[in-house]
Amino acid sequence: MIKPQKGSVFDEKIYKAIINLDKNESFIMLVEWIGQSMVKNAMSSTLQKDDVMSRWLQGRTQELEELLGYIRNARTSYENMQETKPSGMI
């Protein structure tokens, strides 16, 4: 997953977009679905006998977990970015 870069204008816009969507019912449903997919992949990876497929599912689970964390922490991350901007940059 693409990691946020401190002070990146792109990441600031992504955080703001997520914040704007966080009350949208369709977005909420999508985030719930991503969470369910993450749990399903985690469970499948533990039951998988094929080592390669198990590791692939673990990687997929990790990506979904990071994405959910990015979404859940968007408001705090955005606010922190605003606080750390030099004066006159907001």
SEPAGU-8028 format. One record per residue: residue number from 1; residue in three letters; x, y, z of N, C-alpha, C, O in turn. Coordinates in steps of 0.05 Angstrom, whole numbers, plus 32768, in hexadecimal, padded with zeros to 4 digits. Atoms other than C-alpha are relative to their C-alpha. Last residue first. Example, Ala and Ser with C-alpha at 12.3 -4.5 7.8 and 13.67 -1.06 7.14 Angstrom:
SEPAGU-8028
   nr  rest  n.px  n.py  n.pz  ca.px  ca.py  ca.pz  c.px  c.py  c.pz  o.px  o.py  o.pz
    2   Ser  7FF0  7FE8  7FFF   8111   7FEB   808F  7FF1  8016  800E  7FFB  802C  8012
    1   Ala  8012  7FE8  8000   80F6   7FA6   809C  8012  8018  8000  8027  8018  800D
END
This chain:
SEPAGU-8028
   nr  rest  n.px  n.py  n.pz  ca.px  ca.py  ca.pz  c.px  c.py  c.pz  o.px  o.py  o.pz
   90   Ile  801B  800D  7FFE   7FBF   8217   8077  7FED  800D  7FEE  7FD5  8005  7FED
   89   Met  8003  8015  8014   8006   822B   8061  7FE4  7FF3  8000  7FDD  7FE4  7FED
   88   Gly  8004  7FF4  801A   800A   826E   8085  7FFD  7FEC  7FE9  7FF8  7FF3  7FD2
   87   Ser  8014  7FEB  8001   8026   824F   80C3  8000  800D  7FE5  8015  8011  7FD8
   86   Pro  7FF5  7FE6  7FF8   8050   8210   80B6  7FEA  8016  7FFD  7FD9  8013  7FEC
   85   Lys  7FF9  7FEE  8016   8025   81D2   80B0  800C  801A  800B  8003  8024  8020
   84   Thr  7FE2  8000  8004   8029   81A3   80EC  8008  8012  7FE8  8020  8015  7FE3
   83   Glu  7FF2  7FF4  7FE9   7FE2   81B1   8105  801E  8003  7FFB  802A  8015  8007
   82   Gln  8006  7FE4  7FFE   7FC3   81A5   80C1  800E  800E  8016  8017  8025  8014
   81   Met  7FF3  7FF3  8016   7FE6   8163   80B8  7FFC  801E  8000  800E  802E  7FFB
   80   Asn  7FE4  7FFF  7FF8   7FCF   814D   80FD  8010  800E  7FEA  8023  801E  7FF0
   79   Glu  7FFD  7FEA  7FEC   7F88   815F   80EA  801D  8003  8009  8026  801A  800C
   78   Tyr  8003  7FE6  800D   7F8E   8135   80AB  8003  8017  8013  8011  802B  800D
   77   Ser  7FE8  7FFB  8010   7FAB   80FA   80D1  7FFE  801B  7FF2  8012  802A  7FF1
   76   Thr  7FEA  7FFA  7FEE   7F74   80FE   8105  8019  8007  7FF1  8027  801A  7FF7
   75   Arg  8006  7FE6  7FF4   7F3D   8101   80D0  8017  8009  8012  8020  801F  8011
   74   Ala  7FFE  7FE9  8013   7F5B   80CA   80A5  7FFC  801B  800E  800C  802D  800A
   73   Asn  7FEF  7FEB  7FF4   7F68   8098   80DE  8001  801A  7FEF  8011  802B  7FF5
   72   Arg  8008  7FFA  7FE5   7F2F   8069   80CD  800F  8017  800D  8004  8025  801E
   71   Ile  801B  7FF4  8000   7F3C   806C   8082  7FF8  8009  801C  7FEE  801F  8020
   70   Tyr  7FFE  7FE6  800E   7F87   8061   8087  7FE5  800E  8001  7FE4  8026  8006
   69   Gly  7FF3  7FED  7FED   7F7B   802A   80BA  8003  801B  7FF5  7FFE  802F  8003
   68   Leu  8014  7FF8  7FEC   7F49   8009   808B  800C  8013  8015  7FFE  8025  801D
   67   Leu  8014  7FEF  800D   7F7C   800B   8053  7FEB  8009  8014  7FE4  8021  8015
   66   Glu  7FF4  7FE6  8003   7FB2   7FEE   8080  7FED  8014  7FF4  7FEC  802B  7FFC
   65   Glu  7FFE  7FF5  7FE5   7F84   7FB4   8094  800D  801C  7FFF  8004  802F  800D
   64   Leu  801B  7FF7  7FF9   7F72   7FA8   804B  8001  800D  801C  7FF3  8021  8021
   63   Glu  8007  7FE8  8010   7FBC   7FA5   8039  7FE5  800B  8007  7FE2  8023  800A
   62   Gln  7FF0  7FEA  7FF6   7FCC   7F76   8074  7FF9  8019  7FF0  7FF7  802F  7FFB
   61   Thr  800C  7FF8  7FE7   7F93   7F47   8060  800E  8019  800B  8002  802C  8015
   60   Arg  8019  7FF3  8007   7FAD   7F44   8019  7FF2  800B  8019  7FE8  8021  8019
   59   Gly  7FF9  7FE7  800C   7FF2   7F33   8032  7FE7  8011  7FF9  7FE7  8029  7FFE
   58   Gln  7FF6  7FEF  7FEA   7FD6   7EFD   805F  8008  801B  7FF6  8002  802F  8003
   57   Leu  8017  7FF6  7FF1   7FAE   7EE2   8024  8008  8011  8018  7FFA  8025  801E
   56   Trp  800D  7FED  8011   7FED   7EDE   7FF9  7FE7  800C  800F  7FE3  8024  800F
   55   Arg  7FF1  7FE6  7FFE   8012   7EBD   8032  7FF3  8015  7FEF  7FF3  802D  7FF7
   54   Ser  8003  7FF6  7FE4   7FDC   7E87   8038  800E  801B  8003  8003  802E  800E
   53   Met  801A  7FF3  7FFF   7FDB   7E7E   7FEC  7FFB  800C  801C  7FEE  8021  801E
   52   Val  7FFF  7FE8  8011   8026   7E71   7FEB  7FE5  800F  8002  7FE5  8027  8005
   51   Asp  7FF0  7FEB  7FF3   8022   7E42   8027  8000  801A  7FF0  7FFF  802F  7FFB
   50   Asp  7FEB  7FF8  8013   7FEA   7E17   800A  800E  8019  800B  8002  802E  800F
   49   Lys  7FEA  8013  7FFE   7FC4   7DFB   8046  8017  8007  7FED  802E  8000  7FF2
   48   Gln  7FF4  8007  801A   7F97   7E37   804E  8017  7FEE  8004  8029  7FF3  8014
   47   Leu  800A  801A  8008   7F6F   7E38   808F  800E  7FF5  7FE7  800B  7FDE  7FE0
   46   Thr  7FF8  8013  7FEB   7F97   7E71   80AF  7FF7  7FE4  7FF9  8003  7FD0  8002
   45   Ser  7FE3  8004  8000   7F95   7E99   806E  8009  7FEC  8015  801C  7FDD  8011
   44   Ser  7FF9  8012  8016   7F4A   7E90   8067  801E  7FF9  8001  8026  7FE3  7FFB
   43   Met  8009  801B  7FF8   7F3D   7EAF   80AC  8009  7FEC  7FEA  8012  7FD6  7FF1
   42   Ala  7FF0  8008  7FE9   7F67   7EEC   809C  7FF9  7FE3  8008  800A  7FD3  800D
   41   Asn  7FE5  8008  8009   7F47   7EF1   8057  8012  7FF7  8016  8021  7FE4  8013
   40   Lys  8003  8019  8010   7F01   7EEF   8074  801B  7FF7  7FF6  8021  7FDF  7FF7
   39   Val  8004  8016  7FED   7F13   7F23   80A9  7FFF  7FE6  7FF1  800B  7FD2  7FFA
   38   Met  7FE7  8003  7FF1   7F30   7F53   8074  7FFE  7FE8  8013  8010  7FD7  8015
   37   Ser  7FED  800E  8012   7EF4   7F48   8046  801A  7FFB  800F  8027  7FE6  800B
   36   Gln  8009  801C  8001   7EC5   7F5A   8080  8013  7FF0  7FEE  801A  7FD9  7FF5
   35   Gly  7FFA  800D  7FE6   7EED   7F9A   808C  7FF8  7FE3  8000  8007  7FD2  800B
   34   Ile  7FE3  8004  7FFF   7EEB   7FAC   8042  8008  7FF2  801A  8019  7FE0  801A
   33   Trp  7FFA  8017  8012   7EA0   7FA1   8043  801E  7FFA  7FFF  8026  7FE3  7FFF
   32   Glu  8008  8018  7FF2   7E99   7FCF   807F  8006  7FE7  7FF0  8010  7FD3  7FFA
   31   Val  7FEC  8004  7FEB   7EC1   8005   805A  7FFA  7FE7  8011  800C  7FD7  8018
   30   Leu  7FE8  8009  800D   7E94   7FFD   801D  8016  7FFA  8015  8023  7FE6  8013
   29   Met  8005  801C  8008   7E55   8002   8047  8019  7FF5  7FF3  8020  7FDD  7FF8
   28   Ile  8000  8010  7FE7   7E6F   8042   8068  7FFD  7FE2  7FFA  800A  7FD1  8005
   27   Phe  7FE4  8002  7FF8   7E7F   805E   8023  8002  7FEF  8019  8014  7FDE  801C
   26   Ser  7FF3  8012  8013   7E38   804F   800B  801E  7FFC  8008  8028  7FE5  8006
   25   Glu  8009  801C  7FFB   7E1A   806F   8049  800E  7FEC  7FEE  8015  7FD6  7FF7
   24   Asn  800F  800B  8017   7E43   80AF   8041  7FFA  7FE3  8005  800B  7FD3  800A
   23   Lys  801C  8001  7FF7   7E58   80CB   8086  7FEE  7FF4  7FE9  7FD6  7FF1  7FED
   22   Asp  8004  8012  7FE9   7EA2   80BB   807C  7FE3  8000  800B  7FDD  7FEF  801C
   21   Leu  8011  8018  8005   7EA3   80D5   8035  7FF8  7FF1  8019  7FE6  7FE0  8017
   20   Asn  8019  7FF8  800D   7EBC   811C   8042  7FED  7FE9  7FFB  7FD5  7FED  7FF9
   19   Ile  8010  7FF2  7FEC   7EEF   8101   8073  7FE6  8009  7FF5  7FD1  8007  8002
   18   Ile  800B  8014  7FEE   7F08   80D0   803F  7FEE  800D  8015  7FD9  8003  801B
   17   Ala  8014  800E  800F   7F10   8108   800C  7FF3  7FEB  8012  7FDA  7FE7  8011
   16   Lys  8018  7FEE  8002   7F35   8133   803F  7FE9  7FF2  7FF1  7FD2  7FF5  7FF9
   15   Tyr  800C  7FFF  7FE5   7F65   80F9   804E  7FE7  8011  8000  7FD2  8009  800B
   14   Ile  800C  801A  7FFC   7F71   80F0   8003  7FF2  7FFF  801C  7FDB  7FF6  801E
   13   Lys  8019  8001  8010   7F7D   813A   7FF9  7FF2  7FE6  8004  7FD9  7FE5  8005
   12   Glu  8012  7FED  7FF3   7FB0   813C   8032  7FE5  8000  7FF2  7FD0  8000  7FFE
   11   Asp  800C  800D  7FE8   7FD0   80FE   8016  7FED  8012  800E  7FD9  8008  8018
   10   Phe  8011  8016  8009   7FDA   8121   7FD3  7FF3  7FF2  8017  7FDA  7FEE  8017
    9   Val  801A  7FF4  8008   7FF4   8160   7FF4  7FED  7FEB  7FF6  7FD5  7FEC  7FFC
    8   Ser  8007  8003  801C   802A   8137   8016  7FE5  800C  7FFA  7FD1  8007  8008
    7   Gly  8001  7FE6  800E   803F   8154   8059  7FF8  7FFE  7FE3  7FF8  8012  7FD5
    6   Lys  8005  7FE9  7FEE   8054   8111   8076  8001  801A  7FEF  8015  8020  7FE2
    5   Gln  7FE7  7FF1  7FFC   8050   80DD   8040  7FFA  8019  800F  7FE8  8029  8008
    4   Pro  8003  7FE2  8000   8017   80AC   8045  801B  800C  8005  802C  8002  8014
    3   Lys  7FFF  7FF3  7FE6   802D   8065   8034  7FFC  801E  7FFE  8007  802A  7FEC
    2   Ile  7FF2  7FE6  8000   8016   8047   7FF3  7FFF  800C  801B  7FE9  8011  8026
    1   Met  8011  7FE8  8000   8000   8000   8000  8012  8019  8000  8028  8019  800B
END
